[in-house]
């Protein structure tokens, strides 16, 4: 037997190149799947956060709106509700959207109470935020109200957005129910 047949053989250059190319394709597939899963997870988390934040904000707003005995329309992005207190007095609560780019609460929907500090309810709200006010006629149908005295229902429209550096922007648009100001007397 010759010494040539006993010597262990290595891989040829062609076999090494094929293995490296195949490994690169598999690694590229694994990496793209990993990035896709990460992006999907960020998007789902953003939607979930926005949905929870919006839900809590509208619940708090609904509670105050239903209890309000008066409303002051500051503008389409700000209203002040007068709420009764336990001591038969009243307190005010302002709900507003902050459009001031120099403010620390820029693009936030917030609640400002006379007895509590400013509370940011929803972050990253788009500038098309708006309140709408309605009056009720004798049949119970709603039509736009023209002044504070006629206002009996209030509605909030907001759109929140979250943007990541490597993902598509997540957007949550919300139009709330129309909340009836139960304790408010109206005059048409």
Secondary structure, 3 states (H helix, E strand, C coil): CCHHHHCCCCCCHHHHHHHHHHHHHHHHHHHHHHHHHHHHHHHHHHHHHHHHHHHHHHHHHHHHHHHEEEEEEEECCEEEEEEECCCCCEEEEEEEECCCCCCCCCCCEEEEECCCCCEEEECCECCCCEEEEEEECCCCCEEECCCCCCCCEEEEEEEEEECCCCCCCEEEEEECCCEECCCCCCCC
